[in-house]
Amino acid sequence: MHIAIIAITRNGARLGTRLREGFPDARLFVLQKYAGQAGKGAQGFTGELSGLVRSLWPEAEGFVFVMAAGIVVRLVAPLLESKEKDPAVVVMDDGGRFAISLLSGHLGGANELACRCAFITGAREVITTATDVNDLPSFDLLAKEEGWVIDDLCRVKTLNALLLDGEEIAVVDPTERVRSYCRGRGKLSFFDTFVEALQSPAKGYLFVTNRFLPPQLQSERLLVLRPQNLVLGIGCNSGTSADEIEEVVLANLKRLFLAIRSVKCVATALAKRDEPGLTAFAAKYALPLVCYGSEELNSIPVPSPPSPHAQTAIGAIGVAEPAAMLASEGGNLLLKKVKSGNVTLAVAEMA
């Protein structure tokens, strides 16, 4: 985590030095007149504090402010966007007695950052998120730890309220991560199928799945967490548009009841790494493009017969299937190669 530590007093500068020593990637900013107390590496500033924070806000993953909490609230309020985007914000007092998680406690990591600040300086961490202080699980924190995508972040608040009220939540989770994470905390019941869970007397529902859920299974009290465990293996002719690739991908995912938000990456041949339509499609969905050379592609046994076109063009017996299998690290091929227009697609699920 790239952290910006900002102090505006002499004692704060000294405390900031201790913090910087505990965070290898941290940058320390202090008022210029206290730069001597902050030691080598500290960056002095003389302009408006608000301007400094505004300039650092887009790039820092976390902030530690050594100053009064009221000052920090006024500084960051105009910069806030959403729980998904805002960085972690921790406030420490000038005396180093408290490390307060002020903003983005779970998804941003401020609760963890406050605990680390407290450990480094001997302060006491102050955590106010309701699930934490009541020793209840936090589903958004679980998603962050597992690298899962939250379908609708507003539903986290709904399920947290149910947890705090002691209401039952029905869980469907083939990964078993929820059970191990919660360790008996909260009133959770576990089911094998979505229908069984929705027919239970539970007041809320938690589904961990890469499946597309039809409207009849939707509920305002349903939180869906998406493991990113699908790989799209894509081959295409030169000049294929991003729209055509997208149309083929979405149509086949819908046919398989698979969610695009569970896709981890797009895999293809090294020869296609700069294909405009393919790179534009991957960028639209914020998916990394993973590329393999022909020798790597040829080393993977696949169910479909060799492609004469791929052999002639790049010397590979195929692209979509072997690329999907390589990127899924030996996972299951959910969709064998299908060709539609200028696009060839295969889908694999990571093991």
C-alpha positions as CSV (number, residue, x, y, z in Angstrom):
1,M,0.0,0.0,0.0
2,H,1.4,3.4,-1.0
3,I,0.9,5.7,2.0
4,A,1.2,9.4,2.4
5,I,2.0,10.5,5.9
6,I,1.3,14.2,6.6
7,A,2.2,16.1,9.8
8,I,1.9,19.8,10.6
9,T,3.6,20.1,14.1
10,R,7.0,19.4,15.5
11,N,5.8,16.4,17.5
12,G,3.9,15.2,14.4
13,A,7.0,15.4,12.3
14,R,8.8,13.2,14.8
15,L,5.9,10.7,14.9
16,G,5.7,10.7,11.2
17,T,9.4,9.6,11.0
18,R,8.6,6.6,13.2
19,L,5.7,5.8,11.0
20,R,7.7,6.1,7.8
21,E,10.2,3.7,9.1
22,G,7.5,1.1,9.6
23,F,6.0,1.5,6.1
24,P,8.6,0.9,3.3
25,D,6.5,2.5,0.6
26,A,5.4,5.5,2.7
27,R,6.2,9.2,1.8
28,L,6.4,11.7,4.7
29,F,5.3,15.3,4.2
30,V,5.8,17.9,6.9
31,L,5.7,21.7,7.2
32,Q,8.9,23.0,5.9
33,K,9.9,24.6,9.2
34,Y,9.8,21.1,10.9
35,A,11.7,19.2,8.1
36,G,14.8,19.1,10.4
37,Q,12.9,17.1,13.0
38,A,11.6,14.7,10.4
39,G,15.0,13.5,9.3
40,K,16.4,12.5,5.9
41,G,13.8,11.7,3.2
42,A,11.0,13.9,4.5
43,Q,9.5,16.3,2.1
44,G,8.8,19.8,3.4
45,F,5.9,21.8,2.1
46,T,5.0,25.5,2.4
47,G,1.8,25.9,0.5
48,E,-1.8,25.2,1.5
49,L,-2.4,21.9,3.1
50,S,-5.5,21.4,1.1
51,G,-3.5,21.7,-2.1
52,L,-1.0,19.1,-1.0
53,V,-3.8,16.6,-0.1
54,R,-5.6,17.3,-3.4
55,S,-2.5,16.5,-5.4
56,L,-1.8,13.3,-3.5
57,W,-5.3,12.0,-3.4
58,P,-5.4,10.3,-6.9
59,E,-2.2,8.4,-6.3
60,A,-2.1,7.4,-2.7
61,E,-3.8,4.2,-1.4
62,G,-3.8,5.4,2.1
63,F,-3.3,8.6,4.2
64,V,-2.1,9.0,7.8
65,F,-2.7,12.5,9.0
66,V,-1.0,13.5,12.3
67,M,-3.3,16.3,13.3
68,A,-6.8,16.9,14.7
69,A,-9.6,14.8,13.2
70,G,-11.7,17.9,12.5
71,I,-9.0,19.3,10.2
72,V,-8.9,16.0,8.3
73,V,-12.6,15.9,7.8
74,R,-12.7,19.3,6.2
75,L,-9.7,18.5,4.0
76,V,-11.0,15.2,2.6
77,A,-14.7,16.0,2.4
78,P,-14.6,17.7,-1.1
79,L,-12.5,14.8,-2.5
80,L,-14.7,11.9,-1.6
81,E,-16.3,9.7,-4.3
82,S,-17.4,6.3,-3.1
83,K,-16.5,3.4,-0.9
84,E,-15.1,1.6,-3.9
85,K,-12.7,4.4,-4.8
86,D,-11.8,6.4,-1.7
87,P,-8.4,5.7,-0.1
88,A,-7.9,4.6,3.5
89,V,-7.7,7.6,5.9
90,V,-6.2,7.3,9.4
91,V,-5.9,10.1,11.9
92,M,-3.3,10.2,14.7
93,D,-3.1,12.8,17.4
94,D,0.0,14.9,17.9
95,G,0.8,12.9,21.1
96,G,0.7,9.6,19.4
97,R,-1.9,8.1,21.7
98,F,-4.6,7.1,19.2
99,A,-4.7,5.8,15.6
100,I,-8.3,6.4,14.3
101,S,-9.7,4.6,11.3
102,L,-11.7,7.5,9.8
103,L,-12.6,6.5,6.2
104,S,-12.7,3.3,4.1
105,G,-12.3,1.0,7.0
106,H,-12.9,-2.2,5.1
107,L,-12.5,-1.9,1.3
108,G,-9.9,0.9,1.6
109,G,-8.0,-0.9,4.4
110,A,-8.1,1.9,7.0
111,N,-8.9,-0.4,9.9
112,E,-5.8,-2.5,9.1
113,L,-3.8,0.6,8.5
114,A,-4.8,2.0,11.9
115,C,-3.8,-1.2,13.6
116,R,-0.4,-1.1,11.9
117,C,0.1,2.5,12.9
118,A,-0.8,1.7,16.5
119,F,1.7,-1.3,16.5
120,I,4.5,0.8,15.1
121,T,4.0,3.8,17.5
122,G,2.6,2.1,20.6
123,A,-0.7,4.0,20.1
124,R,-4.2,2.6,20.6
125,E,-6.2,1.8,17.5
126,V,-9.7,3.2,17.3
127,I,-12.1,1.1,15.1
128,T,-15.7,2.1,14.9
129,T,-17.2,-0.1,12.1
130,A,-20.2,-1.8,13.7
131,T,-19.4,-5.4,12.5
132,D,-15.9,-5.2,13.9
133,V,-16.8,-3.8,17.4
134,N,-19.5,-6.5,17.7
135,D,-17.1,-9.3,16.5
136,L,-19.3,-10.0,13.4
137,P,-18.1,-10.9,9.9
138,S,-17.7,-8.2,7.3
139,F,-18.7,-9.4,3.8
140,D,-17.0,-6.5,2.0
141,L,-13.7,-7.3,3.9
142,L,-14.0,-10.9,3.0
143,A,-14.5,-10.0,-0.7
144,K,-11.4,-7.8,-0.5
145,E,-9.3,-10.5,1.1
146,E,-10.4,-13.1,-1.5
147,G,-10.2,-10.8,-4.5
148,W,-13.9,-11.1,-5.2
149,V,-16.1,-8.5,-6.9
150,I,-19.1,-7.2,-5.1
151,D,-22.1,-7.0,-7.4
152,D,-23.9,-4.2,-5.6
153,L,-22.0,-2.6,-2.8
154,C,-25.2,-1.1,-1.3
155,R,-26.3,-4.6,-0.4
156,V,-23.4,-4.9,2.0
157,K,-25.1,-2.3,4.3
158,T,-28.3,-4.3,4.1
159,L,-26.7,-7.6,5.2
160,N,-24.6,-5.9,7.9
161,A,-27.8,-4.5,9.4
162,L,-29.3,-8.0,9.4
163,L,-26.2,-9.4,11.1
164,L,-26.3,-6.7,13.8
165,D,-30.0,-7.4,14.4
166,G,-29.3,-11.1,14.8
167,E,-31.3,-12.1,11.8
168,E,-30.6,-15.3,9.8
169,I,-28.6,-15.1,6.5
170,A,-28.7,-17.9,4.0
171,V,-25.4,-18.6,2.3
172,V,-24.6,-20.5,-0.9
173,D,-20.8,-20.8,-1.3
174,P,-19.2,-23.7,-3.2
175,T,-15.8,-22.3,-2.2
176,E,-16.4,-22.8,1.5
177,R,-14.5,-19.5,2.1
178,V,-17.5,-17.9,3.9
179,R,-17.8,-20.7,6.4
180,S,-14.1,-20.6,7.3
181,Y,-14.0,-16.8,7.4
182,C,-17.0,-16.4,9.7
183,R,-16.0,-19.2,12.1
184,G,-19.4,-19.3,13.7
185,R,-19.9,-15.5,13.9
186,G,-23.3,-14.3,12.9
187,K,-26.5,-16.3,12.3
188,L,-25.6,-18.0,9.0
189,S,-27.2,-21.1,7.4
190,F,-25.6,-22.8,4.5
191,F,-27.3,-24.3,1.4
192,D,-26.2,-26.1,-1.7
193,T,-28.5,-24.4,-4.2
194,F,-29.9,-20.9,-4.7
195,V,-33.5,-22.1,-4.7
196,E,-33.1,-23.9,-1.3
197,A,-31.6,-20.7,0.2
198,L,-34.3,-18.4,-1.2
199,Q,-37.0,-20.8,0.1
200,S,-35.6,-20.8,3.6
201,P,-37.0,-18.5,6.3
202,A,-33.8,-16.4,6.3
203,K,-34.1,-12.6,6.1
204,G,-31.1,-12.1,3.9
205,Y,-29.0,-14.0,1.4
206,L,-25.3,-14.3,0.4
207,F,-24.3,-16.0,-2.8
208,V,-20.7,-16.6,-3.9
209,T,-20.9,-17.5,-7.5
210,N,-19.6,-16.8,-11.0
211,R,-23.1,-17.6,-12.4
212,F,-25.5,-15.2,-13.9
213,L,-28.6,-15.0,-11.8
214,P,-31.9,-14.6,-13.6
215,P,-34.4,-12.0,-12.4
216,Q,-36.6,-14.5,-10.5
217,L,-33.7,-15.2,-8.2
218,Q,-33.0,-11.5,-7.4
219,S,-33.8,-9.9,-4.1
220,E,-33.0,-6.5,-2.5
221,R,-31.7,-8.6,0.4
222,L,-29.3,-10.6,-1.7
223,L,-25.6,-9.9,-1.8
224,V,-23.7,-11.5,-4.6
225,L,-19.9,-11.9,-4.4
226,R,-18.1,-12.8,-7.6
227,P,-14.9,-14.9,-7.5
228,Q,-12.8,-13.9,-10.5
229,N,-12.1,-17.4,-11.7
230,L,-13.1,-17.3,-15.4
231,V,-10.8,-16.9,-18.3
232,L,-11.7,-15.9,-21.8
233,G,-9.5,-17.5,-24.5
234,I,-9.9,-15.3,-27.6
235,G,-8.6,-15.5,-31.1
236,C,-9.6,-13.1,-33.9
237,N,-8.8,-12.0,-37.4
238,S,-6.8,-8.8,-37.9
239,G,-9.1,-5.7,-37.8
240,T,-11.9,-7.4,-35.8
241,S,-13.8,-4.7,-33.9
242,A,-14.2,-4.5,-30.1
243,D,-17.9,-4.5,-30.6
244,E,-17.9,-7.8,-32.5
245,I,-15.7,-9.4,-29.8
246,E,-17.9,-8.1,-27.1
247,E,-21.0,-9.4,-28.8
248,V,-19.6,-12.9,-29.1
249,V,-18.4,-13.0,-25.5
250,L,-21.6,-11.7,-23.9
251,A,-23.8,-14.0,-26.0
252,N,-21.8,-17.1,-25.0
253,L,-21.5,-16.1,-21.4
254,K,-25.3,-15.6,-21.2
255,R,-25.9,-19.0,-22.8
256,L,-23.7,-20.6,-20.2
257,F,-25.2,-18.5,-17.3
258,L,-21.8,-17.0,-16.5
259,A,-21.2,-13.5,-15.3
260,I,-18.8,-11.1,-17.0
261,R,-17.8,-9.7,-13.6
262,S,-16.3,-13.1,-12.7
263,V,-13.8,-13.0,-15.6
264,K,-10.3,-12.6,-14.4
265,C,-8.5,-12.0,-17.8
266,V,-8.4,-12.4,-21.5
267,A,-5.9,-14.9,-22.9
268,T,-4.7,-14.9,-26.5
269,A,-1.7,-15.4,-28.7
270,L,1.4,-13.2,-28.4
271,A,0.8,-12.2,-32.0
272,K,-2.5,-10.5,-30.9
273,R,-1.1,-8.5,-28.0
274,D,-1.5,-5.2,-30.0
275,E,-4.7,-6.1,-31.8
276,P,-6.8,-2.8,-31.4
277,G,-10.2,-4.4,-31.1
278,L,-9.0,-7.0,-28.6
279,T,-7.1,-4.5,-26.5
280,A,-10.1,-2.1,-26.5
281,F,-12.5,-4.9,-25.4
282,A,-10.2,-5.9,-22.6
283,A,-9.8,-2.3,-21.5
284,K,-13.5,-1.7,-21.5
285,Y,-14.0,-4.4,-18.9
286,A,-10.7,-3.6,-17.1
287,L,-9.3,-7.1,-17.9
288,P,-5.6,-7.8,-18.2
289,L,-4.6,-9.2,-21.6
290,V,-2.4,-12.3,-21.1
291,C,-0.5,-13.4,-24.2
292,Y,1.3,-16.7,-25.0
293,G,3.8,-17.6,-27.7
294,S,3.1,-20.3,-30.2
295,E,5.3,-22.9,-28.5
296,E,3.4,-22.5,-25.3
297,L,0.1,-22.7,-27.1
298,N,1.2,-25.9,-28.9
299,S,2.3,-27.5,-25.6
300,I,-1.3,-27.7,-24.3
301,P,-3.5,-30.6,-25.4
302,V,-7.0,-29.4,-26.3
303,P,-10.2,-31.2,-27.5
304,S,-10.7,-29.4,-30.8
305,P,-8.8,-30.3,-34.0
306,P,-5.9,-28.0,-35.1
307,S,-6.8,-24.8,-36.8
308,P,-5.2,-24.5,-40.3
309,H,-5.7,-20.7,-40.2
310,A,-3.8,-20.4,-36.9
311,Q,-1.0,-22.7,-38.1
312,T,-0.5,-20.7,-41.2
313,A,-0.7,-17.3,-39.5
314,I,1.3,-17.8,-36.3
315,G,2.5,-21.4,-36.3
316,A,0.1,-22.4,-33.5
317,I,-2.4,-25.3,-33.7
318,G,-5.0,-23.1,-31.9
319,V,-5.4,-20.0,-29.8
320,A,-8.7,-19.8,-27.9
321,E,-8.6,-23.2,-26.1
322,P,-4.9,-23.5,-25.3
323,A,-4.7,-19.8,-24.2
324,A,-7.7,-20.3,-21.9
325,M,-6.2,-23.5,-20.4
326,L,-2.8,-21.8,-19.8
327,A,-4.3,-18.7,-18.1
328,S,-6.6,-20.9,-16.0
329,E,-3.6,-22.8,-14.8
330,G,-5.0,-26.2,-15.7
331,G,-8.7,-25.4,-14.9
332,N,-11.8,-26.8,-16.5
333,L,-12.8,-25.9,-20.1
334,L,-16.4,-24.8,-19.7
335,L,-16.8,-23.8,-23.3
336,K,-14.9,-25.5,-26.1
337,K,-13.8,-23.4,-29.0
338,V,-16.7,-21.7,-30.8
339,K,-16.2,-19.6,-34.0
340,S,-18.5,-16.7,-34.8
341,G,-17.6,-14.4,-37.6
342,N,-14.1,-13.1,-37.0
343,V,-13.9,-14.3,-33.4
344,T,-13.0,-17.6,-31.8
345,L,-13.8,-18.0,-28.1
346,A,-13.2,-20.6,-25.4
347,V,-14.0,-20.2,-21.6
348,A,-12.1,-21.9,-18.8
349,E,-12.8,-21.9,-15.0
350,M,-9.7,-21.8,-12.8
351,A,-9.2,-24.8,-10.6
